[in-house]
């Protein structure tokens, strides 16, 4: 005859009975060590396979999604870089305004007035008063003050790329016999010459790059 051992089963729990609450389709969260609850603000809608959240979502990490549908976007801080390759396309429907906070936009595209580029358009300005300055892609207008002869160097046309524009203007009230000498980068030219001289009463020069050299226009 088979022999059987014995077992002791304690059917009581020191944690008590767990309680579950909340509306139907609510996503549960712990309210104590044993109890869970739910809220109508946080639901999983099985009919549409949708998670519904009414409130604020804070994410520490990366959000990956196939598409975003946004009613309003407020960027508090951090980067706003879009795209990661040269063939990316960023398309906007509506108007675009860019500029410093609480000031007139420096660039705008308005569908209301059919203006493609307008109001308050400003470009980069650099003031110099002594020789030794070398321009860069950040420069558009260079205003030259000081007195006597002043030499400045134009950055490489190959760095500026074809279509870049640069303007140099003598702002000195009276330079006298002095002149402004605009020199090209080593191995490059301005209208075929290694440098260009500005003299007389408040002269100016406008240059464009073809990617290899600079030209006056």
C-alpha positions in Angstrom: 0.0 0.0 0.0 1.4 3.4 -1.0 2.5 5.8 1.7 1.7 9.5 1.5 3.4 12.3 3.3 1.7 15.4 4.5 1.7 19.1 3.6 1.0 22.2 5.6 -0.8 25.0 3.6 -1.2 28.5 5.1 -4.1 30.1 3.3 -3.8 33.4 5.0 -1.6 36.3 3.6 0.2 38.9 5.7 -0.3 41.4 2.9 -4.1 41.1 2.9 -6.4 41.0 -0.1 -5.4 43.0 -3.2 -8.0 45.5 -4.4 -8.3 46.6 -8.0 -10.2 49.7 -9.1 -10.7 52.2 -11.9 -12.9 52.6 -15.0 -13.1 49.9 -17.7 -10.0 50.0 -20.1 -8.0 52.0 -17.6 -4.3 51.2 -17.3 -3.5 50.1 -13.8 -0.9 51.5 -11.4 0.0 50.7 -7.8 -1.6 52.7 -5.1 -0.1 50.6 -2.3 2.1 47.5 -2.0 -0.9 45.3 -2.9 -3.6 47.5 -4.5 -3.9 49.0 -8.0 -6.2 51.6 -9.4 -6.9 53.3 -12.7 -8.0 56.6 -14.1 -10.1 57.8 -17.0 -7.1 60.0 -17.9 -5.0 57.0 -18.8 -6.8 54.4 -20.9 -6.1 51.6 -23.4 -8.9 51.8 -26.0 -9.0 48.3 -27.4 -11.5 49.2 -30.2 -8.9 51.6 -31.8 -5.7 50.0 -30.4 -4.9 53.4 -28.8 -3.3 54.5 -25.5 -5.1 57.7 -24.3 -3.4 60.1 -21.9 -4.9 63.3 -20.7 -2.2 65.3 -18.9 1.5 65.8 -19.1 4.0 63.2 -20.3 7.6 63.5 -19.3 10.1 61.3 -21.1 13.8 60.9 -20.2 15.2 59.2 -23.3 14.3 58.9 -26.9 10.8 58.7 -28.5 10.6 56.8 -31.8 7.5 57.1 -33.9 6.5 56.7 -37.5 4.6 60.0 -37.4 3.7 62.9 -35.1 0.4 64.9 -35.2 0.9 68.0 -33.0 -1.7 70.7 -32.3 0.8 73.0 -30.5 4.5 72.9 -29.9 6.4 74.9 -27.3 10.1 74.4 -27.1 11.3 75.2 -23.6 15.0 74.5 -24.1 17.4 72.2 -26.0 18.2 71.5 -29.6 15.7 71.8 -32.4 17.7 70.1 -35.1 15.7 68.2 -37.7 17.0 65.7 -40.2 20.1 63.6 -40.4 21.0 63.4 -44.1 21.2 65.7 -47.1 18.2 64.2 -48.8 15.8 65.0 -45.9 12.9 67.3 -46.8 11.2 69.6 -44.3 7.9 70.9 -45.5 5.7 73.5 -43.7 2.1 74.4 -44.4 1.3 78.0 -43.2 3.6 80.9 -42.3 7.1 80.9 -40.9 8.6 83.6 -38.7 12.2 83.5 -37.3 13.9 86.0 -35.0 14.8 86.8 -31.4 12.2 86.6 -28.7 10.0 89.7 -28.3 11.4 91.4 -31.4 10.4 91.8 -35.1 11.3 88.7 -37.2 14.5 88.9 -39.2 13.0 86.4 -41.7 9.4 85.6 -42.5 7.3 83.8 -45.1 3.7 84.8 -44.9 0.8 83.1 -46.6 -1.6 86.0 -45.6 0.3 88.6 -47.6 1.8 86.2 -50.2 5.3 87.4 -49.3 8.0 84.9 -49.8 10.8 86.7 -47.9 10.1 89.9 -46.1 9.8 92.2 -43.1 12.8 93.1 -41.0 15.3 91.2 -43.1 18.8 91.7 -41.7 22.2 90.1 -42.6 25.4 89.6 -40.7 27.4 92.8 -40.1 31.1 93.0 -39.0 32.9 96.2 -38.1 36.7 96.4 -38.3 39.1 99.3 -37.6 42.5 97.8 -38.1 44.4 95.5 -40.5 44.7 91.7 -40.0 41.0 90.7 -40.2 40.1 87.6 -42.2 36.5 87.1 -43.2 34.5 83.9 -42.8 31.2 82.3 -43.9 29.6 84.2 -41.0 30.2 87.5 -42.7 28.0 89.3 -45.3 28.7 93.1 -44.8 32.1 94.3 -43.5 32.2 97.9 -42.5 35.7 99.3 -42.4 36.5 102.2 -40.0 39.8 103.4 -38.6 42.2 105.5 -40.7 45.1 105.2 -43.1 45.7 101.9 -45.0 43.8 98.9 -43.8 44.2 95.4 -45.2 41.7 92.6 -44.9 41.7 89.1 -46.3 38.8 87.3 -47.9 38.2 83.7 -46.9 38.7 81.0 -49.5 36.1 80.8 -52.3 36.2 77.0 -52.0 35.1 77.4 -48.4 32.4 79.9 -49.2 31.1 77.8 -52.1 29.6 79.0 -55.3 27.0 81.8 -55.0 28.4 83.3 -51.7 28.2 87.1 -51.5 30.3 89.5 -49.5 30.3 93.3 -49.3 33.0 95.6 -48.0 32.3 99.3 -47.4 34.6 102.1 -46.3 32.8 103.8 -43.3 35.6 106.2 -42.4 34.5 109.8 -42.7 37.8 110.8 -44.2 40.5 108.2 -45.0 42.6 110.8 -46.8 45.3 109.2 -49.0 44.8 105.8 -47.3 43.2 102.9 -48.9 41.5 99.6 -48.1 43.3 96.5 -49.5 41.1 93.5 -50.0 43.3 90.4 -50.5 42.2 87.0 -51.8 43.3 83.8 -50.0 46.5 82.2 -51.2 46.2 80.8 -54.8 42.9 82.6 -55.4 42.1 85.9 -57.1 39.6 88.8 -57.1 38.7 89.5 -60.8 41.9 87.8 -61.7 44.2 89.8 -59.3 45.5 88.7 -55.9 44.1 91.8 -54.3 41.7 94.7 -54.9 42.2 98.3 -53.6 39.5 100.7 -52.5 40.3 104.4 -52.4 38.6 107.7 -52.6 35.5 108.9 -50.7 33.7 106.0 -48.9 34.1 103.4 -51.7 32.5 99.9 -51.6 32.9 96.6 -53.3 30.5 93.7 -53.7 32.0 90.2 -54.3 30.6 86.8 -55.2 32.2 83.4 -55.3 32.1 80.8 -58.0 33.7 78.2 -55.6 37.2 78.8 -56.9 37.7 82.6 -57.0 36.0 85.9 -56.1 34.5 88.3 -58.6 33.3 91.9 -58.4 29.7 92.7 -59.4 
